[in-house]
Structures are given as structure tokens and as C-alpha cells.
Amino acid sequence: MILKGLSSEVQSLKDKLDEHSKQLEQGAEKLSQLQSENTVLRDQNQARTMAGNKKRRFNTQVRPVGNLNTPNSGESATDPAPGSGVDGATCVGAENPQVHNLEESDSEQESYKETPEKISTTKSSMTAYLEKMFSNRFDAMQSMVERLPGVAPPI
């Protein structure tokens, strides 16, 4: 009888050991699954963080647009370099004295009649100036984009 009791106790311990072994295997499988999911999520998080950093870095490198006013007399068609003088680069929210002066002197402009030749010259010089500014800004933006890691060069 004692032998039967011991044998049944050993058998129940073996059964418990098998059950715990199965639970241990299931736990190991679940752990490896969670680790792989964690790796995927970590990679996604890192990619999003890098994209956000690139976006912030790109946004912080953008300088304010320089003064785009052109003279409407036949003087020069270029403005001073940004930062070289008071009328150079203007910040957002800053009032541009040239624009302000032009708005105040509307009554003076009414008495001044421009000839069609002056108007076409002004328009063509303004167009040339704007094309030059656009080209320079576009080239600067393109070079910034090309310097971003992971961005393929244009075809």
C-alpha cells in the first residue's frame, strides 16, 4: 500500500512537472512573440522620432524671406543682401518701411503718371527679379532636401 501511494504521488508529481514544462514553453513562446513585437514597435518609434527630428531640423534652418520690394523707378532691380541693412531681411510681423511709405503716399502716386514704357520696364525687371529670387530659393531648398539622410536624389 505504501508503495502504491508513493507510486501515485510520483505520477502526480510527474504530471505537474509536465504541466509546468508546457506552461514554461508557452511562456517562452509568448515572451519571444512579445520581444519581436517590441522590436517592431521600437523600430517604428525610432523611424517616427527621426522623421520628427528631420522635420524640426528642417524647419529651424529656414531663414525668413528677404525683402521682395523692387524699386518702381529705373534704378536697380536688386535689394540689399539680407542682414546688410535696415531694409534687408524682414522678420515675420515686422513692418516694412518701404511698404508703409508707399501706402501712405498713395495720393502722391495718383498725380504721377507712368508711361507704358516705364510700366513694362518695371514689370520686366520685377519679373526678372522674382524669377531670380525663386530660382535661388528653390536651389537652396533642393540642396537642403538632398542633404537629408534617407532621401533619394531626384531623377
C-alpha positions as CSV (number, residue, x, y, z in Angstrom):
1,M,0.0,0.0,0.0
2,I,2.7,2.4,0.8
3,L,4.3,1.5,-2.5
4,K,1.1,2.3,-4.3
5,G,0.7,5.6,-2.5
6,L,4.3,6.5,-3.4
7,S,3.9,5.5,-7.0
8,S,0.7,7.5,-7.4
9,E,2.4,10.5,-5.7
10,V,5.3,10.2,-8.1
11,Q,2.9,10.0,-11.0
12,S,1.1,13.1,-9.9
13,L,4.4,15.0,-9.5
14,K,5.4,13.9,-13.0
15,D,2.1,15.2,-14.3
16,K,2.6,18.5,-12.5
17,L,6.1,18.7,-13.9
18,D,4.8,18.1,-17.4
19,E,2.1,20.7,-16.9
20,H,4.7,23.3,-15.7
21,S,7.0,22.4,-18.6
22,K,4.2,23.1,-21.0
23,Q,3.4,26.4,-19.3
24,L,7.1,27.3,-19.4
25,E,7.2,26.5,-23.1
26,Q,4.1,28.6,-23.7
27,G,5.6,31.5,-21.6
28,A,8.8,31.3,-23.6
29,E,6.9,31.4,-26.9
30,K,4.8,34.3,-25.7
31,L,8.0,36.1,-24.5
32,S,9.7,35.7,-27.9
33,Q,6.5,36.9,-29.6
34,L,6.4,40.0,-27.3
35,Q,10.1,40.6,-27.9
36,S,9.6,40.6,-31.7
37,E,6.6,42.9,-31.4
38,N,8.6,45.1,-29.1
39,T,11.4,45.2,-31.7
40,V,9.0,46.2,-34.5
41,L,7.4,48.9,-32.3
42,R,10.8,50.2,-31.3
43,D,11.8,50.4,-34.9
44,Q,8.6,52.2,-35.8
45,N,9.0,54.6,-32.9
46,Q,12.6,55.3,-33.9
47,A,11.6,56.0,-37.5
48,R,8.9,58.4,-36.4
49,T,11.3,60.1,-34.0
50,M,13.9,60.5,-36.7
51,A,11.2,61.9,-39.1
52,G,10.1,64.3,-36.5
53,N,13.7,65.4,-35.8
54,K,14.3,65.9,-39.5
55,K,11.1,68.0,-39.8
56,R,12.1,70.1,-36.8
57,R,15.7,70.4,-38.0
58,F,14.5,71.4,-41.5
59,N,12.1,73.9,-40.0
60,T,14.7,75.5,-37.8
61,Q,17.1,76.0,-40.8
62,V,14.6,78.0,-42.8
63,R,15.5,81.7,-42.8
64,P,12.9,84.5,-43.2
65,V,12.4,85.6,-46.8
66,G,14.3,88.7,-47.7
67,N,12.8,92.0,-48.8
68,L,10.9,91.4,-52.1
69,N,10.1,95.0,-52.8
70,T,11.5,96.3,-56.1
71,P,12.1,99.9,-56.9
72,N,9.5,101.2,-59.3
73,S,11.8,103.7,-60.9
74,G,14.5,102.5,-63.3
75,E,17.2,102.2,-60.6
76,S,18.5,98.8,-59.7
77,A,16.4,95.6,-59.7
78,T,18.0,94.1,-56.7
79,D,17.7,94.6,-53.0
80,P,20.4,94.7,-50.4
81,A,21.6,91.3,-49.1
82,P,19.7,90.0,-46.1
83,G,21.1,91.4,-42.9
84,S,23.2,94.0,-44.6
85,G,21.0,96.9,-43.7
86,V,17.8,98.1,-42.2
87,D,15.7,97.4,-45.3
88,G,17.4,93.9,-45.8
89,A,15.7,90.8,-44.4
90,T,12.4,91.4,-42.7
91,C,11.1,89.2,-40.0
92,V,7.5,87.9,-39.8
93,G,5.4,90.6,-38.1
94,A,7.9,93.3,-38.6
95,E,6.6,96.3,-40.5
96,N,8.5,97.0,-43.8
97,P,9.1,100.8,-44.0
98,Q,9.1,100.8,-47.8
99,V,5.7,99.2,-48.0
100,H,4.4,101.6,-45.3
101,N,5.8,104.6,-47.1
102,L,4.2,103.5,-50.4
103,E,0.8,103.0,-48.7
104,E,1.0,106.5,-47.1
105,S,1.9,108.2,-50.4
106,D,-1.0,106.9,-52.5
107,S,-2.2,110.4,-53.1
108,E,1.3,111.4,-54.4
109,Q,1.3,108.4,-56.8
110,E,-2.1,109.5,-58.3
111,S,-0.5,112.7,-59.5
112,Y,2.4,110.8,-61.0
113,K,1.5,109.2,-64.3
114,E,3.8,106.4,-65.6
115,T,4.3,105.9,-69.3
116,P,3.6,102.5,-70.8
117,E,7.4,102.1,-71.4
118,K,8.2,102.6,-67.7
119,I,5.4,100.2,-66.7
120,S,6.7,97.5,-69.0
121,T,10.3,98.1,-67.9
122,T,9.2,97.9,-64.2
123,K,7.2,94.7,-64.9
124,S,10.0,93.0,-66.7
125,S,12.6,94.0,-64.1
126,M,10.2,92.8,-61.4
127,T,9.6,89.5,-63.3
128,A,13.4,89.0,-63.7
129,Y,13.9,89.8,-60.0
130,L,11.2,87.4,-58.8
131,E,12.5,84.6,-61.2
132,K,16.0,85.1,-59.8
133,M,14.7,85.0,-56.2
134,F,12.6,82.0,-56.9
135,S,15.5,80.2,-58.5
136,N,17.8,80.9,-55.6
137,R,15.3,79.8,-53.0
138,F,14.4,76.7,-55.0
139,D,18.1,75.8,-55.3
140,A,18.6,76.3,-51.6
141,M,15.6,74.1,-50.7
142,Q,16.7,71.4,-53.1
143,S,20.2,71.3,-51.6
144,M,18.7,71.1,-48.1
145,V,16.5,68.2,-49.2
146,E,19.4,66.4,-50.8
147,R,21.4,66.6,-47.5
148,L,18.6,64.9,-45.6
149,P,19.6,61.3,-44.8
150,G,17.5,58.6,-46.4
151,V,16.1,60.9,-49.2
152,A,16.7,59.7,-52.7
153,P,18.1,62.2,-55.1
154,P,15.7,63.5,-57.8
155,I,15.6,61.5,-61.0
